[in-house]
Amino acid sequence: MTTTPDGTDIFYGSIPVFRGFGSLMDPAVYSPLPDDWTVGVADIVESTKAIANQRYKAVNMAGAAVIAAVTNALGGREFPFVFGGDGASFAVAPSDLARARDALAATAAWVRQDLDLKMRVALVPVKDIRAQGLDIKVARFGPSANLSYAMFSGGGLGWADAAMKRGEFAVPAATPGTQPDLSGLSCRFEEIPSARGLILSVLVVPAKGADPLAFRKVIEDIIRLVEQSPDAGRPVPPDGPPLRWPPAGVEYEARA
């Protein structure tokens, strides 16, 4: 583990940012998470049903709340995370584990009380993931000079998510009324209409025992096809997602 003199872990901040989404499957851009780190996972129970009941904004807000709560608990320090729409996943150093646990527990309580949704949360040690013969590595993709996103590989994050759904490594929700620090949480964009009648999301997951090189080629072929398509397959308008006032879900933001 690499730390500053005050003990703050700087592993994630030391990973070089790669540019060009076509390098997504290049193993060289990924770094193994340290063995003493912990992976956090969260998701909304029966989110599909909630979205069908026109509660997609509440579901999105719940998932984003996980990231906001952990970010604020860590004092704004960089840490790898991904937003999953109905949840989120992240990784933290040992020095940040207690704060992340409290943030997760408080967020689960807030989601239940203020959004009337049930959130599962879990903290999975990296060493337990590797004990399954899997790995978990992280990269930093920079779509611009001022922004980077975490990318995970190795199959470990998927295993952690499945373990959470089996009830393993669970973090109990805090007592009712516990309020996480959700400063900065906002989700004001409106739905983006399809320009050509359909917005397609493609999920490609390797089967157990799949050839890693064959999987890499499939992903790179898909990326190449998308990048060669009009507007590189981007559903977001050139001037950004639509906004209006008051935005949909403003009541959820007010509760945060």
N, C-alpha and C positions, 0 to 999 in steps of 0.2 A: 504494500500500500504506500502511495506517495502522499506526503503531507507537508503542509507549511509549518513554520516554527510554532504556530499556535495550535497545531494538531488538526487543522482542517484538511480533509481529503481533497486532493486536486486531480485524481485519476481522470475523471470525465473531461475536465477542462484541458487536460494535456493531450487529448486525442485530436489529431489533425482533422480539419473539416475537408470533406471531399466535395467537389463540384461536378455536376454532370450526372443526371439520374441514371445514365447508362452504366455507371460503375457500381450500381446497387449490389450486384452479385459478386463483386470482386472480393475475395476473402482478405486481401491485403488491407482493406480499409476498416476491417473490424478488429476490435481488441477484446480479449476475454475479460469479463468482469472479475474482479478479485474474489478469491474464495471466501473472504470474510464479509462480503457484501450480502444484502438481502433484497429480494424482489418483492415489490408490492403489487397486488392485483385487486381490482374492484369491478363489479358489474351490477347492473340492475336486474333483479329477479323478474321474469316475465316481461322483459322490455318490449318484445314484439307485440304483446297484447296491449301494453300501455300506448305504444305508437299507433296501433290500430284504433285506439280510442282517442286519437288526436292529442296525445300528450307527448309528442316527440320533443317539444321544447323543454318540458320538465325533465325528460330522460337525458337530453343533451346537457342541461344545466347540472344535473346530478353528476354526470361523468366529468364535466369540466371542474366541478367543485373539488374533486379529489386532487386535481393538479394544483388548483389555487390554494387549497388548505396546506398541502405539503410544501409548496413553494414558500408560503408565508411562514410556516413553521421552521423552515430552514433558513430564514432570513434572506430569501432571494438568491441563495447560492445556486449555481448550475447543478442540475442532476438530470440523468436521462429519463425521459418519460414519453409515452405515446398515448394519444387520446383515441378511444375506441368507439365514440358515439354514445354507447350505453354504459361506458365505464372507462377505466384508464389503467395503465401499467407503468411501473417505474422501478428504479433501483437506487438504493442508498447505501452509503458507507456505514460502518459500525457506529461512528460518532454521531450519526444522524438518525439511528434506528428508533430510539425512544421517542424523539419528536415526531417522526413519521407515524409511529404507532398511535400516538395520541391524536394526530391529525386525522388518521383514517377512522378511528373510533368515533371522534366527534362528528366527522362528515356523515358517517352512517346514521348517527342519531338525528342529525339535522335533516337528512334526506327523508327519513321516516316521518319526522314531525312536521316539517314545513312543505315537503313535496308529496307526501303520502305515497311514497315508493319504498320498496325494500331493497337495500343495497348489501351485497355480500362483499366482505373485504378480507384479505389474507396477506400475510407476510411469509415468504418462502425463502429460506436460506439458500444461497447459491450452491453451497456444498451438498445440499439435499438434491438439488437438480442434477448436479454432476454425478451423484451416486446412482442415478437412473441411466447412466451412460449417455446423457445428453450434455449439451454445452449451452452457454448463453454469452454471446458477444455483442458488443455495441459499436456503432459507427455514428459519425456526425455528418449529415448531409446538409450542405448549404445552398439553398436555392438562390440566395443573394448574399452580398457581402456582410449584411447586418443581421442575418438570421440563420439558425441551424436547427435541424430536427434530429432526434435520436432514431436510429434504426437498429433493431435487434435481430440476431440470427442464432442458429444452433439448435432450435427446437425447444429450448428450455422455457421460454416464455409461454409457449402453448401448453407445455406440461404443467406449469405453475397455475395457469388459468383453469385447466381441467381439475387439478387438485383442489383448488378453491371451490369449484362447483360440486366436488365430492364431499365438501365440508372439512377438508384438511387445512391445517395452518390458519384457522379462522381467527380473526381479531374481533372480539365482542364489541358491539356498539356501546358507546358511552351512555351514561344515564340520560334519560329524557331531559331536554332543556339545555344540554351542553351545546355550545355554539362554537364551531370552528372559525378561524380567522379566514374569511373569504374576501378580503380586500382585493379589489381589482377584478373580481369575477364579473364577466359581462358576456352576453351572447345576443347581440342585437340584429344580426343579419336575418333577412327574410329568406324564405325558400327560393331556390334558384330554378326557374322554369327551364324545361328542356328546349334547346334551340331546334332540334330535329325530331322531336317526338319521343325520345328515350334517353335517359341517363343510365349508363351501364357500369356497374362495379364488378370487376373480375377478381375473384379470390382463387389463388392457385396454391395448393398445399401439397407438399410431397407425401406420397404414400409411404408407409413403413417399409424400410429397406430400399427405398428408391435410390438410384444412382445420383449422387450430388452433382456430378458434371452434367448429366442429362437434365436435371431440374434447373440448373443454372442456365443451360441453353434455352430451355422453354421460356424462362422469365426474360432473358435477354432478347429473344425473338419477339415476345409480346411488346416489350418496351420499344423495340425498333419499329414495329408496326404502328404503335401509337404515336411515336415521335414523327413518323412520316405522314400521319393523317392530318387533315385540316385542323389548324389550331392546336396540334399535338394532343388532340383528344380532351382538351380542357373544357369542363362544363361551366366554369366561372366566366362571366362576361369580362371583356377587357378592362372596363372601368370598375370592376369589383362586384361583390354581391349587392343586391338591392337593399336599401335602408328606408325606413319610414318612421314617423313619430305619431303616437307612441309605438315602440317596437313590440312585436309579439313576445310574450313571456316577460314583459317588464315587471310584472308582479313578483316573479321568481327572483329577479335581480334585487328588487326592493327588500325581499325577505333575507337575502344574503347579507 
